[in-house]
């Protein structure tokens, strides 16, 4: 299972929100480019970027930082936040972003989502941000009546590369991921699911490993890395070793 460190951009700074609340901001590194390079040096194989300004207001004020990050890194990046048009998706891909994350338009304009996914096959990710089972949009400021599991099921035939499932109630709290929600989403999805929200320690990562058979292939980790509750290098080794152990068990079973 891939561990993907997160950088949330707000007014040019690395921050974390508590449960998606813009009034509950914790600032971390004032230099997002430096932070991105640090995650790469610690072994990250992919970086997760969120433009919180664009998600809330639609104004992409962090583009210069995004371009610099993709220029400096050799690992792929995925970015979400305020991507609500083909032009914006094209723009981000032109910056060097490997995968573009769409959220709001999956609810408000599914036809446009399909057009973008067709234009960029396997380079589009849909973020399903759920609160009490319902999908939130517009940087989590609007609550829809769409069931998260229904949306995940409907997205399975669109040609997207994966779904990022974020449980808003646990995001930024370090109190553990919502295993039930992640399992429900992955169980109805035909594309890989990346879990996000609530990871606070290694035990949380190991708990998510139990969802691999259901299609959870990655986990986004933010605050726990910044706070030092999880060491990225060590966590990657643990997850890699768990894969090798699973493989070893399967091989033994085959030969016996």
C-alpha positions as CSV (number, residue, x, y, z in Angstrom):
1,X,0.0,0.0,0.0
2,X,1.4,3.3,-1.1
3,X,1.9,6.1,1.5
4,X,1.4,9.5,-0.1
5,X,2.5,12.5,2.0
6,X,0.2,15.6,1.7
7,X,0.9,19.2,1.2
8,X,-2.1,21.5,1.6
9,X,-1.4,25.0,0.2
10,X,-3.1,28.1,1.7
11,X,-1.7,31.5,0.8
12,X,1.6,29.9,-0.2
13,X,2.1,28.0,3.1
14,X,1.9,24.4,4.1
15,X,-1.1,24.0,6.4
16,X,-3.6,21.5,7.8
17,X,-7.2,22.1,8.4
18,X,-9.2,20.4,11.2
19,X,-12.2,18.6,9.7
20,X,-12.1,20.9,6.7
21,X,-12.7,24.0,8.7
22,X,-10.9,27.0,7.2
23,X,-11.1,28.8,10.6
24,X,-9.1,26.0,12.2
25,X,-5.8,26.3,10.4
26,X,-2.4,25.0,11.6
27,X,0.6,26.3,9.8
28,X,3.6,24.1,9.3
29,X,6.3,24.7,6.8
30,X,6.3,28.2,5.2
31,X,8.3,26.8,2.2
32,X,6.1,24.1,0.4
33,X,8.9,23.5,-2.2
34,X,11.4,22.6,0.6
35,X,8.8,20.4,2.2
36,X,8.1,18.6,-1.0
37,X,11.8,17.9,-1.6
38,X,12.0,16.6,2.0
39,X,9.2,14.1,1.5
40,X,10.9,12.9,-1.7
41,X,14.2,12.5,0.1
42,X,12.5,10.4,2.7
43,X,11.3,7.9,0.1
44,X,7.9,9.2,-1.0
45,X,7.0,7.8,-4.4
46,X,4.1,10.2,-5.0
47,X,3.1,13.6,-3.6
48,X,-0.4,14.8,-2.8
49,X,-1.1,18.5,-3.3
50,X,-4.2,20.4,-2.4
51,X,-4.8,24.0,-3.4
52,X,-7.1,25.1,-0.6
53,X,-7.4,28.7,-1.9
54,X,-8.6,27.5,-5.3
55,X,-10.9,24.9,-3.7
56,X,-12.6,27.6,-1.7
57,X,-12.6,30.7,-4.0
58,X,-11.7,29.2,-7.4
59,X,-8.7,31.5,-7.6
60,X,-5.4,29.6,-8.3
61,X,-3.1,31.9,-6.3
62,X,-0.6,29.1,-5.6
63,X,0.3,28.2,-9.2
64,X,3.9,29.5,-9.1
65,X,4.5,27.1,-6.1
66,X,2.9,24.2,-7.9
67,X,5.0,24.7,-11.0
68,X,8.2,24.9,-8.9
69,X,7.3,21.7,-7.0
70,X,6.7,19.7,-10.1
71,X,10.0,21.1,-11.6
72,X,12.1,20.2,-8.5
73,X,10.6,16.7,-8.0
74,X,11.4,13.5,-9.8
75,X,8.4,11.7,-8.3
76,X,4.9,12.2,-9.7
77,X,2.4,14.6,-8.1
78,X,-1.3,14.6,-7.9
79,X,-3.2,17.8,-7.3
80,X,-6.7,18.9,-6.4
81,X,-8.6,22.0,-5.4
82,X,-10.8,24.1,-7.5
83,X,-10.4,22.1,-10.8
84,X,-13.8,22.7,-12.4
85,X,-13.0,23.1,-16.1
86,X,-11.1,21.4,-18.9
87,X,-8.9,24.4,-19.3
88,X,-7.8,24.2,-15.6
89,X,-7.1,20.5,-15.9
90,X,-5.0,21.1,-19.0
91,X,-3.2,23.9,-17.3
92,X,-2.2,21.8,-14.3
93,X,-1.0,19.0,-16.6
94,X,1.0,21.5,-18.5
95,X,2.7,22.4,-15.2
96,X,3.9,18.8,-14.9
97,X,1.1,17.5,-12.5
98,X,0.8,13.8,-13.2
99,X,-2.8,13.3,-11.9
100,X,-5.5,15.9,-11.6
101,X,-8.1,15.5,-8.8
102,X,-11.6,16.5,-9.5
103,X,-14.3,16.8,-6.8
104,X,-17.0,19.4,-7.1
105,X,-17.8,18.8,-10.8
106,X,-18.3,15.0,-10.1
107,X,-21.5,16.2,-8.4
108,X,-22.3,19.4,-10.3
109,X,-21.3,18.5,-13.8
110,X,-20.8,14.7,-14.3
111,X,-20.8,15.2,-18.1
112,X,-17.8,17.5,-17.9
113,X,-16.0,15.0,-15.6
114,X,-16.5,12.4,-18.3
115,X,-15.2,14.7,-21.0
116,X,-12.0,15.4,-19.0
117,X,-11.5,11.7,-18.1
118,X,-11.8,10.8,-21.7
119,X,-9.4,13.5,-22.8
120,X,-6.8,12.4,-20.2
121,X,-7.3,8.7,-19.6
122,X,-6.0,7.3,-16.3
123,X,-4.7,10.8,-15.3
124,X,-7.9,11.9,-13.6
125,X,-8.7,11.1,-10.0
126,X,-12.0,11.9,-8.3
127,X,-12.0,13.0,-4.7
128,X,-15.0,11.9,-2.7
129,X,-15.1,14.0,0.5
130,X,-17.7,12.5,2.8
131,X,-19.4,13.8,5.9
132,X,-21.9,11.4,7.5
133,X,-22.1,9.4,4.3
134,X,-22.9,12.4,2.1
135,X,-20.6,14.1,-0.4
136,X,-19.3,17.7,0.4
137,X,-18.3,20.1,-2.4
138,X,-16.7,23.5,-2.9
139,X,-13.8,22.9,-0.6
140,X,-16.1,21.1,1.9
141,X,-18.2,24.3,2.3
142,X,-21.3,22.8,0.6
143,X,-23.1,19.7,1.7
144,X,-24.9,17.7,-1.0
145,X,-27.5,15.0,-0.6
146,X,-25.5,12.5,-2.8
147,X,-24.5,9.3,-1.0
148,X,-20.7,8.8,-1.2
149,X,-21.0,5.1,-2.0
150,X,-23.5,5.8,-4.8
151,X,-21.1,8.2,-6.4
152,X,-18.2,5.8,-6.1
153,X,-20.3,3.1,-7.9
154,X,-21.3,5.5,-10.7
155,X,-17.7,6.6,-11.2
156,X,-16.4,3.1,-11.9
157,X,-17.0,3.2,-15.6
158,X,-15.7,6.8,-16.3
159,X,-12.1,5.8,-17.1
160,X,-10.7,7.6,-14.0
161,X,-7.5,6.3,-12.5
162,X,-8.7,6.1,-8.8
163,X,-10.9,7.6,-6.1
164,X,-9.6,9.4,-3.1
165,X,-12.0,8.9,-0.2
166,X,-11.7,11.5,2.6
167,X,-13.8,11.3,5.7
168,X,-14.2,14.9,6.7
169,X,-15.1,14.1,10.3
170,X,-11.7,12.5,11.0
171,X,-9.5,14.6,8.7
172,X,-6.8,16.5,10.6
173,X,-7.8,14.9,13.9
174,X,-5.2,12.1,14.2
175,X,-8.0,10.0,15.8
176,X,-7.8,7.2,13.2
177,X,-9.4,6.7,9.8
178,X,-13.0,5.7,9.3
179,X,-12.4,2.1,8.3
180,X,-16.2,1.5,7.7
181,X,-16.5,4.3,5.2
182,X,-13.3,3.4,3.4
183,X,-14.5,-0.2,3.1
184,X,-17.9,0.8,1.9
185,X,-16.5,3.0,-0.9
186,X,-13.9,0.4,-2.0
187,X,-16.4,-2.4,-2.0
188,X,-18.6,-0.7,-4.6
189,X,-15.8,0.8,-6.7
190,X,-14.1,-0.9,-9.7
191,X,-11.2,1.5,-9.6
192,X,-8.5,1.7,-6.8
193,X,-9.3,3.7,-3.7
194,X,-6.9,5.9,-1.8
195,X,-7.8,6.5,1.8
196,X,-7.5,9.9,3.4
197,X,-8.3,11.4,6.8
198,X,-7.6,10.7,10.4
199,X,-4.3,8.7,10.2
200,X,-2.4,9.4,13.4
201,X,0.0,6.5,14.0
202,X,1.4,3.3,12.5
203,X,-1.5,1.3,14.0
204,X,-3.8,3.3,11.7
205,X,-1.8,2.4,8.7
206,X,-1.7,-1.2,9.6
207,X,-5.5,-1.1,10.1
208,X,-5.9,0.2,6.5
209,X,-3.8,-2.7,5.2
210,X,-6.7,-4.9,6.1
211,X,-8.6,-3.1,3.3
212,X,-6.2,-4.1,0.5
213,X,-8.4,-7.0,-0.6
214,X,-11.3,-4.6,-1.1
215,X,-9.2,-2.3,-3.4
216,X,-7.7,0.3,-1.1
217,X,-4.2,0.7,-2.7
218,X,-2.9,3.9,-1.0
219,X,-3.2,6.2,2.0
220,X,-2.7,10.0,2.2
221,X,-0.9,11.1,5.4
222,X,-0.6,14.7,6.4
223,X,-0.6,16.0,10.0
224,X,0.9,12.8,11.5
225,X,4.0,13.3,9.4
226,X,4.3,17.0,10.3
227,X,3.8,16.3,14.0
228,X,6.3,13.4,13.9
229,X,3.8,10.8,15.0
230,X,4.7,8.9,11.9
231,X,8.2,8.7,10.4
232,X,7.8,8.5,6.6
233,X,10.9,6.4,5.9
234,X,10.0,3.9,8.6
235,X,6.3,3.7,7.5
236,X,7.3,3.0,3.9
237,X,9.6,0.2,5.0
238,X,6.8,-1.3,7.2
239,X,4.3,-1.2,4.3
240,X,6.8,-2.6,1.8
241,X,7.7,-5.4,4.2
242,X,4.1,-6.3,4.7
243,X,3.8,-6.7,0.9
244,X,6.8,-9.0,0.9
245,X,5.4,-11.0,3.8
246,X,2.1,-11.4,2.0
247,X,3.9,-12.6,-1.1
248,X,6.0,-15.0,0.9
249,X,2.9,-16.5,2.5
250,X,1.3,-16.9,-0.9
251,X,4.4,-18.6,-2.3
252,X,4.6,-21.0,0.6
253,X,0.9,-21.9,0.2
254,X,1.5,-22.6,-3.5
255,X,4.4,-24.9,-3.0
256,X,2.8,-26.8,-0.2
